[in-house]
Amino acid sequence: MQKTHLPERPHWRDHAKEVGFTFADMHGEPYWDESSAYAFTLDQIENDLEDPATELHSMCREAVSEIITSERLMTQLGIPENRRDLVANSWKQGDPEIYGRFDFAYDGKGPAKLLEYNADTPTSLYESAAFQWQWLEDQLAAGVLPEGTDQFNGIHEALVARFDEVFEANSDLHFTAVAGNPEDYGTVEAMGWAAREAGLGAHYCDLDKIGLSEDGQFLDDEDRRIAVLFKLYPWEDLFLDDYTDHIDGSGCLFLEPAWKALLSNKGCCRFSGRCSKATPTCCPPSSRRISPMHWRARAVPPPGPHRHSRGPKPTWPQAMCASRSCRAKALRCRS
């Protein structure tokens, strides 16, 4: 692994505005930085990154299957007692997962080590799956990168394949996030774009506009029934909301499923550490000083003739709230 310094694309900020990447700067500081890049060997990608990610995902699922059978472990992870059946049943009935994000520490000298797993509300999707891929294509065209340079990045294609695997063609999906946050909206729009490429219907609704019908079904802001909902809102907060009482009777499939609350829980790292003694996939506490790789990969590039031609280019909100602490009570009742 080598870090190389490269010239930025001359007009990347203009391009970011054109495609709606409005959070390239956040909180008065640059968020997107293309002044350097990391180069990897194929062995490093396959053996040090892909293999640990595959193993960790398998270990996480094994952990869930054990945790849901233990009141003690549920208590240790802080799962409210009145929500434990919701978590356990979502696993037992096979509610599907779509994606998550492992945050790794990697020094190029051995397998990547896990810092944390954002299993429930992973962001960094649009810039990873789309804007970074456009960076590669632009820098290849400009001769900044040598011909034949590739990118370890199949995020968008993997999402399309996953949606196609889980849902029947023409199924309608809903996506929601807290209103007024371009980063969160960028994530769910990237998800929606992949769903549309998989032949599914994709509808967006602000989180605070989701309602509850008289017969207990969730509705969007156009009074359409929500049968499948990807919510960029943490289960740990949703568990405290009275509307969670209506999930079982709503017939709505939630993505990510409730069992993902066990894996996004920081306490799960202590639990899974017992599973990783034979294969050290997690960092010991002192190793957390190592700076993790800042991945920016590929989600939904601007539509063009070669990719992403289903429908018009997405539009993006222009305002951004000051912090994620603005998450408000999500749902209102509609009769």
Steps between C-alpha positions, in 0.01 A plus 500: 500500500637840402362847554557725202435872463309597188371823350135567562267518202489868401121530500392233743306745716297614200431138420398434861244781481374371165429151634367621835795402719420787737681357800850502348563756775339442839491710815735757348770246412584296188345155503600379155878495444658368181853636549626147571406140435599151612635233266467133590627174361248238393613273785435777753150552364409135488680370810518800732170673426249271330575188706477673843178674393349168394609331822375784718161499332468129567607547863246779545216279383616224734501752783141605426379141507647463850400840640130467420480188719649671805321749721833568668667603176200706396527681831873556457436656161234729642211368291176614672308207640183594311690497167685172533229292334505740204877452466490123545204445267659707224790255504293184536273590209797580279452875447769583242790739539613722214836645600724624780837669536805359673746763620846347479850588611758385246873562477574289192687236703227253589127440503285807565368526855149605595450828681120496491208378295238748387237240429180701530544852358816496288557821304798592273312319225449758225854631506634145525295341228472792259723801547816298558439295188459818298833617647666186361355547154593870489855443621550219247376724221732781615802270510552556873455126561678246278294309247358182646456639850193345662304561817402248767141615481187315399262654751232613260497174305487302824200701620317445172570126521387487863171677429443266207571200722270601786197651324279399211497723194275807520480487880456843658755615757500814713807685623506752782741725687490802728391804299753771419816288516665469157744230615220273619290577194798425277524157660136405452493646148797281413307204638192598304699534179635146542150371572366658182780338299389168648154557354335609824287799582675745733323780685645753744318651797640719779505314828272743680235468227444129543159436650291221646163404355195405704561133426863518617689529172782746438429760229720739306425868439273405208303250711654202325546191711863428591569130457881520513684785670872574501541746786819691562410532863658295780305223664633612837296820457205329336476261795406801715221610268142388564455436129726198533203332669326500161776329299385141558145573390588728209615232258797725418846352444766727649848538354739471662314240713466529876762230562761737355463700824710230665791550259496878484518495879850595621469236771495231234875549443568375853273203442640410157850528643439161658446361152814660359764349728596243242501751217589850620266705285430774755736766622597494867412827675851642464492443124216746460759774468568375149321721253245298302496513125260766382314316230322693232360259246220492246122519544312689230694699242316758294288318243661453161460287191717221642354471851206601716256586225179421687329832548621857547797615704401528867457838660640576842395733782723801556473553876696304758433488870788575733530152645341158518355589840206654314336159463146563618208277579445330173136428445166673526154344505277538196136392507 
